[in-house]
Amino acid sequence: MDLGLLDIDTCIALEQLANVMATAYSNAVRLKIDMVRYNDALDKDESGRSETREENLFNRFPPEEERFLTTPSVVIDSGSRIIVWYLPGAVRIHAGGSD
C-alpha cells in the first residue's frame, strides 16, 4: 500500500467537493452589512429578548431583502469576508463498499 495515494472513492468525493465549492464561489451573494461591525455591536451575553435592544440593532443594521439560496453559493459581507458557504450536494454518502 502506497501511503501517498488516496483510494478512488476519496478522490471522487474530493473532486465533487471541489466542483461544488467552485460553483458556490462563482455564485457569490454580496451583502451590505459588515459582520465585524455587527459582531462588535453585540453584547457577549446577548439574549435577543430586549425589544429596545433589538430595535436599536435593527436600525443600525437594517436587513436586506430575503434571499433563498437554491444553488451552491457563498455569502460575502461588505468587508469581502465569506460568512456562509452553502454547499448542497458537496458530500455524498457512498452506499455499499468494497471489501
MDTraj code that builds the backbone (N, CA, C; nanometers):
import mdtraj as md
import numpy as np

residues = "MET ASP LEU GLY LEU LEU ASP ILE ASP THR CYS ILE ALA LEU GLU GLN LEU ALA ASN VAL MET ALA THR ALA TYR SER ASN ALA VAL ARG LEU LYS ILE ASP MET VAL ARG TYR ASN ASP ALA LEU ASP LYS ASP GLU SER GLY ARG SER GLU THR ARG GLU GLU ASN LEU PHE ASN ARG PHE PRO PRO GLU GLU GLU ARG PHE LEU THR THR PRO SER VAL VAL ILE ASP SER GLY SER ARG ILE ILE VAL TRP TYR LEU PRO GLY ALA VAL ARG ILE HIS ALA GLY GLY SER ASP".split()
xyz = np.array([
    [0.0849, -0.1184, 0.0000],
    [0.0000, 0.0000, 0.0000],
    [0.0888, 0.1239, 0.0000],
    [0.0696, 0.2093, -0.0985],
    [0.1440, 0.3348, -0.1074],
    [0.0739, 0.4401, -0.0221],
    [0.1408, 0.4901, 0.0812],
    [0.0801, 0.5869, 0.1729],
    [0.0568, 0.7227, 0.1087],
    [0.1125, 0.7478, -0.0086],
    [0.0966, 0.8768, -0.0748],
    [-0.0259, 0.8852, -0.1643],
    [-0.0963, 0.7755, -0.1832],
    [-0.2110, 0.7748, -0.2740],
    [-0.3415, 0.7612, -0.1977],
    [-0.4437, 0.8278, -0.2496],
    [-0.5775, 0.8164, -0.1931],
    [-0.6555, 0.7119, -0.2710],
    [-0.7496, 0.6466, -0.2055],
    [-0.8319, 0.5494, -0.2762],
    [-0.9252, 0.6228, -0.3724],
    [-0.9773, 0.5498, -0.4690],
    [-1.0572, 0.6088, -0.5762],
    [-1.1833, 0.6768, -0.5240],
    [-1.2498, 0.6180, -0.4245],
    [-1.3718, 0.6780, -0.3693],
    [-1.3420, 0.8136, -0.3055],
    [-1.2296, 0.8241, -0.2352],
    [-1.1910, 0.9512, -0.1739],
    [-1.1600, 1.0549, -0.2809],
    [-1.0919, 1.0145, -0.3868],
    [-1.0605, 1.1062, -0.4971],
    [-1.1880, 1.1582, -0.5636],
    [-1.2835, 1.0713, -0.5847],
    [-1.4111, 1.1119, -0.6451],
    [-1.4842, 1.2081, -0.5529],
    [-1.4864, 1.1776, -0.4235],
    [-1.5533, 1.2645, -0.3266],
    [-1.4866, 1.4025, -0.3203],
    [-1.3551, 1.4044, -0.3244],
    [-1.2829, 1.5325, -0.3219],
    [-1.3076, 1.6130, -0.4489],
    [-1.3164, 1.5451, -0.5609],
    [-1.3470, 1.6153, -0.6861],
    [-1.4875, 1.6754, -0.6803],
    [-1.5832, 1.6001, -0.6278],
    [-1.7201, 1.6501, -0.6128],
    [-1.7222, 1.7729, -0.5219],
    [-1.6528, 1.7658, -0.4099],
    [-1.6453, 1.8792, -0.3173],
    [-1.5834, 2.0009, -0.3854],
    [-1.4746, 1.9814, -0.4561],
    [-1.4072, 2.0924, -0.5248],
    [-1.4985, 2.1551, -0.6298],
    [-1.5716, 2.0735, -0.7045],
    [-1.6635, 2.1258, -0.8060],
    [-1.7754, 2.2083, -0.7435],
    [-1.8329, 2.1598, -0.6345],
    [-1.9417, 2.2330, -0.5688],
    [-1.8883, 2.3621, -0.5076],
    [-1.7693, 2.3581, -0.4493],
    [-1.7106, 2.4807, -0.3926],
    [-1.6812, 2.5836, -0.5022],
    [-1.6329, 2.5393, -0.6167],
    [-1.6062, 2.6309, -0.7279],
    [-1.7361, 2.6935, -0.7778],
    [-1.8410, 2.6135, -0.7874],
    [-1.9714, 2.6663, -0.8277],
    [-2.0210, 2.7684, -0.7261],
    [-2.0073, 2.7373, -0.5986],
    [-2.0513, 2.8291, -0.4935],
    [-1.9762, 2.9611, -0.5018],
    [-1.8467, 2.9530, -0.5220],
    [-1.7651, 3.0741, -0.5272],
    [-1.8035, 3.1617, -0.6465],
    [-1.8493, 3.0993, -0.7537],
    [-1.8914, 3.1772, -0.8707],
    [-2.0329, 3.2318, -0.8553],
    [-2.1048, 3.1884, -0.7524],
    [-2.2404, 3.2370, -0.7235],
    [-2.2411, 3.3184, -0.5946],
    [-2.1564, 3.4189, -0.5871],
    [-2.1451, 3.4991, -0.4655],
    [-2.2666, 3.5894, -0.4472],
    [-2.3152, 3.5935, -0.3241],
    [-2.4216, 3.6854, -0.2843],
    [-2.3557, 3.7887, -0.1940],
    [-2.3574, 3.9135, -0.2351],
    [-2.2894, 4.0195, -0.1595],
    [-2.3899, 4.0956, -0.0747],
    [-2.3555, 4.1106, 0.0537],
    [-2.4389, 4.1847, 0.1474],
    [-2.3782, 4.3222, 0.1764],
    [-2.4620, 4.4144, 0.2207],
    [-2.4146, 4.5483, 0.2563],
    [-2.3662, 4.5553, 0.4004],
    [-2.3965, 4.4555, 0.4795],
    [-2.3617, 4.4561, 0.6217],
    [-2.2160, 4.4132, 0.6428],
    [-2.1511, 4.4772, 0.7394],
    [-2.0156, 4.4388, 0.7800],
    [-2.0300, 4.3531, 0.9052],
    [-2.0017, 4.2246, 0.8931],
    [-2.0238, 4.1332, 1.0053],
    [-1.9317, 4.1605, 1.1235],
    [-1.8137, 4.2165, 1.1011],
    [-1.7257, 4.2503, 1.2125],
    [-1.7886, 4.3630, 1.2943],
    [-1.8391, 4.4658, 1.2258],
    [-1.9053, 4.5757, 1.2967],
    [-2.0307, 4.5254, 1.3694],
    [-2.1056, 4.4378, 1.3035],
    [-2.2256, 4.3826, 1.3662],
    [-2.1890, 4.3017, 1.4905],
    [-2.0871, 4.2179, 1.4789],
    [-2.0422, 4.1370, 1.5922],
    [-1.9948, 4.2262, 1.7075],
    [-1.9213, 4.3325, 1.6746],
    [-1.8736, 4.4249, 1.7781],
    [-1.9892, 4.4952, 1.8485],
    [-2.1008, 4.5136, 1.7774],
    [-2.2168, 4.5814, 1.8363],
    [-2.2938, 4.4907, 1.9322],
    [-2.2732, 4.3609, 1.9221],
    [-2.3443, 4.2663, 2.0089],
    [-2.2749, 4.2546, 2.1443],
    [-2.3557, 4.2384, 2.2481],
    [-2.3001, 4.2093, 2.3801],
    [-2.2648, 4.0610, 2.3848],
    [-2.1693, 4.0273, 2.4706],
    [-2.1284, 3.8868, 2.4801],
    [-2.2420, 3.7971, 2.5275],
    [-2.3297, 3.8509, 2.6096],
    [-2.4404, 3.7706, 2.6627],
    [-2.5738, 3.8131, 2.6015],
    [-2.5724, 3.8454, 2.4736],
    [-2.6921, 3.8903, 2.4014],
    [-2.8000, 3.7825, 2.4091],
    [-2.9200, 3.8222, 2.4555],
    [-3.0278, 3.7245, 2.4711],
    [-3.1287, 3.7305, 2.3577],
    [-3.1385, 3.8460, 2.2909],
    [-3.2393, 3.8615, 2.1864],
    [-3.3778, 3.8839, 2.2409],
    [-3.3880, 3.9134, 2.3702],
    [-3.5190, 3.9285, 2.4337],
    [-3.5548, 4.0726, 2.4680],
    [-3.4650, 4.1646, 2.4463],
    [-3.4916, 4.3049, 2.4752],
    [-3.5398, 4.3736, 2.3481],
    [-3.6663, 4.4141, 2.3465],
    [-3.7219, 4.4782, 2.2277],
    [-3.6484, 4.6077, 2.1950],
    [-3.6104, 4.6838, 2.2978],
    [-3.5378, 4.8090, 2.2759],
    [-3.4026, 4.7809, 2.2118],
    [-3.3332, 4.6835, 2.2642],
    [-3.2020, 4.6470, 2.2108],
    [-3.2141, 4.5957, 2.0682],
    [-3.3117, 4.5103, 2.0434],
    [-3.3334, 4.4561, 1.9099],
    [-3.3689, 4.5670, 1.8105],
    [-3.4493, 4.6621, 1.8523],
    [-3.4861, 4.7744, 1.7656],
    [-3.3633, 4.8589, 1.7319],
    [-3.2759, 4.8797, 1.8320],
    [-3.1534, 4.9556, 1.8101],
    [-3.0647, 4.8847, 1.7070],
    [-3.0462, 4.7551, 1.7234],
    [-2.9660, 4.6778, 1.6279],
    [-3.0305, 4.6784, 1.4889],
    [-3.1623, 4.6682, 1.4858],
    [-3.2357, 4.6693, 1.3591],
    [-3.2136, 4.8008, 1.2845],
    [-3.2146, 4.9107, 1.3583],
    [-3.1943, 5.0423, 1.2966],
    [-3.0504, 5.0630, 1.2503],
    [-2.9541, 5.0128, 1.3282],
    [-2.8130, 5.0252, 1.2902],
    [-2.7746, 4.9330, 1.1756],
    [-2.8376, 4.8166, 1.1707],
    [-2.8050, 4.7160, 1.0695],
    [-2.9354, 4.6647, 1.0058],
    [-2.9972, 4.7497, 0.9234],
    [-3.1257, 4.7075, 0.8641],
    [-3.1089, 4.5861, 0.7739],
    [-3.2056, 4.4961, 0.7783],
    [-3.1954, 4.3752, 0.6955],
    [-3.2139, 4.4083, 0.5480],
    [-3.1536, 4.3262, 0.4652],
    [-3.1735, 4.3387, 0.3216],
    [-3.2912, 4.2506, 0.2832],
    [-3.3203, 4.2470, 0.1545],
    [-3.4310, 4.1628, 0.1103],
    [-3.3994, 4.0165, 0.1433],
    [-3.5040, 3.9413, 0.1656],
    [-3.4876, 3.7996, 0.1976],
    [-3.4410, 3.7250, 0.0733],
    [-3.3474, 3.6343, 0.0936],
    [-3.2952, 3.5542, -0.0171],
    [-3.3069, 3.4072, 0.0183],
    [-3.3357, 3.3308, -0.0806],
    [-3.3463, 3.1866, -0.0632],
    [-3.2449, 3.1221, -0.1570],
    [-3.1429, 3.0618, -0.0994],
    [-3.0378, 3.0010, -0.1798],
    [-3.0827, 2.8636, -0.2276],
    [-3.0700, 2.8420, -0.3571],
    [-3.1104, 2.7130, -0.4138],
    [-2.9953, 2.6435, -0.4843],
    [-2.8877, 2.7158, -0.5118],
    [-2.7703, 2.6584, -0.5762],
    [-2.6496, 2.6836, -0.4865],
    [-2.5433, 2.6076, -0.5041],
    [-2.4239, 2.6336, -0.4230],
    [-2.3846, 2.7808, -0.4337],
    [-2.3598, 2.8429, -0.3180],
    [-2.3316, 2.9862, -0.3130],
    [-2.2440, 3.0174, -0.1932],
    [-2.1806, 3.1351, -0.1997],
    [-2.1156, 3.1925, -0.0832],
    [-2.1843, 3.3248, -0.0547],
    [-2.1941, 3.3591, 0.0730],
    [-2.2484, 3.4885, 0.1137],
    [-2.1304, 3.5692, 0.1666],
    [-2.1125, 3.6878, 0.1094],
    [-1.9963, 3.7711, 0.1394],
    [-2.0434, 3.9031, 0.1994],
    [-1.9814, 3.9458, 0.3099],
    [-2.0204, 4.0724, 0.3717],
    [-1.9518, 4.1902, 0.3027],
    [-1.9786, 4.3123, 0.3508],
    [-1.9245, 4.4318, 0.2847],
    [-1.7732, 4.4435, 0.2987],
    [-1.7143, 4.3681, 0.3898],
    [-1.5696, 4.3664, 0.4053],
    [-1.5031, 4.2567, 0.3233],
    [-1.5789, 4.1987, 0.2308],
    [-1.5325, 4.0906, 0.1418],
    [-1.4965, 3.9624, 0.2164],
    [-1.5608, 3.9393, 0.3302],
    [-1.5393, 3.8167, 0.4067],
    [-1.6508, 3.7167, 0.3751],
    [-1.6123, 3.5939, 0.3452],
    [-1.7134, 3.4896, 0.3255],
    [-1.7685, 3.4544, 0.4619],
    [-1.8996, 3.4713, 0.4780],
    [-1.9613, 3.4424, 0.6080],
    [-2.0458, 3.3152, 0.6035],
    [-2.0818, 3.2713, 0.4831],
    [-2.1592, 3.1473, 0.4697],
    [-2.1172, 3.0770, 0.3411],
    [-2.0934, 2.9471, 0.3509],
    [-2.0792, 2.8604, 0.2337],
    [-2.2053, 2.7752, 0.2309],
    [-2.2818, 2.7804, 0.1240],
    [-2.3985, 2.6945, 0.1061],
    [-2.3601, 2.5916, 0.0002],
    [-2.3442, 2.4668, 0.0414],
    [-2.2861, 2.3634, -0.0450],
    [-2.3739, 2.2384, -0.0570],
    [-2.4943, 2.2528, -0.1100],
    [-2.5761, 2.1318, -0.1265],
    [-2.5118, 2.0374, -0.2269],
    [-2.5109, 1.9104, -0.1947],
    [-2.4534, 1.8105, -0.2837],
    [-2.3022, 1.7980, -0.2765],
    [-2.2388, 1.8700, -0.1839],
    [-2.0934, 1.8649, -0.1754],
    [-2.0433, 1.7316, -0.1221],
    [-2.1212, 1.6709, -0.0355],
    [-2.0811, 1.5433, 0.0234],
    [-2.1909, 1.4417, -0.0061],
    [-2.1507, 1.3364, -0.0682],
    [-2.2457, 1.2286, -0.0976],
    [-2.2019, 1.1049, -0.0224],
    [-2.2982, 1.0376, 0.0326],
    [-2.2689, 0.9135, 0.1049],
    [-2.2636, 0.8003, 0.0030],
    [-2.1522, 0.7316, 0.0016],
    [-2.1331, 0.6198, -0.0890],
    [-2.1992, 0.4956, -0.0287],
    [-2.3032, 0.4490, -0.0931],
    [-2.3712, 0.3289, -0.0437],
    [-2.2960, 0.2068, -0.0934],
    [-2.2810, 0.1167, -0.0051],
    [-2.2086, -0.0049, -0.0407],
    [-2.0635, 0.0060, -0.0013],
    [-1.9843, -0.0783, -0.0496],
    [-1.8430, -0.0738, -0.0157],
    [-1.7692, -0.1825, -0.0900],
    [-1.6415, -0.1730, -0.0821],
    [-1.5608, -0.2766, -0.1473],
    [-1.4787, -0.3474, -0.0409],
    [-1.5176, -0.4657, -0.0145],
    [-1.4477, -0.5459, 0.0875],
    [-1.3669, -0.6528, 0.0230],
])
top = md.Topology()
chain = top.add_chain()
for i, resn in enumerate(residues, 1):
    res = top.add_residue(resn, chain, resSeq=i)
    for name in ("N", "CA", "C"):
        top.add_atom(name, md.element.get_by_symbol(name[0]), res)
traj = md.Trajectory(xyz[None], top)
